[in-house]
């Protein structure tokens, strides 16, 4: 028997909207990392190893920047789970 007025939770209810607002550049960085990785793998497959190697180095730089953004925003907003309160 269903209760009247019961609302099923949606995926949006489970996601933390604050984190999306706090880290707006992190998803962009993740997409850029995936894009550069995909382009590098495609260039390796096509036989252009020089371009592929250059793109893999660019991927490392973009991935490092994304991690830096994550750490920087966590430090800025005071999210330090490794410190006991």
N, C-alpha and C positions, 0 to 999 in steps of 0.2 A: 504494500500500500504506500503510495507516494504522499509525501507531505505537501500541503498546499503552500505555494510561495517559495518552494525550495529552488534555488538557482544552482545549476551545475557550474563548478569552477572552470574557467577557460585557461588556456596557456598564458594569456596576458596577466592573469591573476597571480601566476606563479613567478613570473619574471620580475626582477627588481628594476623598476623604472628609474630609480635614483642612479644606479650604476651606469645606465645608458646615458643619462644626462651628465654624469661626472666624467665619463670617458668617451666623448663623442668621436675622438680620433682613433681609438683602438680598433673598432670594426673596420674603419677605412684602412688602417695599417695592415690588418689581417687580410683584407681583400687584395691590397697591393702586393703583399707577400705571396699570396696564392697566384696572382696574375703573373708576377715575375717568375715564379717557379714553373708555371705552366709554359710560359714563353721560352724559358731555358730548356725545358725538357723537349719541347717541339723542335727547337733549333738543334739540339743534340741528335734527335731522331733524323733530322734532315741532313745531318753530316756537317753542320757548321759548328765545329767544336770551339772555335775562338769566341764566337758570339755566345754560345752556351755557357762557356766558362765565365765570361763577363757578366751574364745574367745571373749566374749562381752567386757571384760575388755581390752583385746588387741585391739579391735576395737576402743575403746575410746582413747587409747594411739596413735594409728595410725592416727585417725581422728584429734586429737589435734596436732600431728606433721605436718599434712597436712595444717591445718589452720595456724600454726606457720610459715611454709614455705611461705604461701601466704602473711602473714603480713610482714615477714622479707624481702621478695623480693620487696614488694611494698614500704617498708621503704627505702631499699637500692637504688632502682631506682628513688625514689622521687615521687612516685604516691601517693599523699595524697589528695584525693578528699574532705575530711572533713575539710580541711583548706581553707579559702578564700584567693584568690590571690590578 
